[in-house]
């Protein structure tokens, strides 16, 4: 897929280059198997060649990511229920990417980690589209979604564009290093998530063992009524 992106973008300059990078990133956000990071790096490479301006390409990369992610989020809001039920042609097509098993795993992550999982998913290409679709289908507020997604995109998009610009003479080397780094990052993130979940389970079990046993309150006996016909000392005699 990297070769496909390369052939799409090679030789472009000016507005066509900006629009092409923007379009590729939008399709990446929709879940198509296109290499988002390589697209950003190649956009930086076009800046290295002098075909585009570096700051503009950084902004285009950032905007393309947010638009693509927003579209898959909105798809989740509109057809999330139909995808779960398998109703409609569009729903069945989306279900091939957003499978019930993937949605169940992502919903579990939402329950365990909250809305911040949107930011984490930016660095996990295999679950990115599923996470954003699930965020929409679970009615996560769009302002929250775009905030967390924007933070992650702001940390990644300008960086990858700059790497393509700075290491333009060694494009093959930098793309290979990025792939190797992604594998390491994914492994570390998955290990951290697994460790966190195990720690939470261990802590819950420890708190359950240490919880004091609340004694059962004994019922207070009701007062007995005074004996009928009792005569007070004041009236006796």
Order of alpha helices (4+ residues) and beta strands (2+ residues): alpha-alpha-alpha-alpha-alpha-alpha-alpha-alpha-alpha-alpha
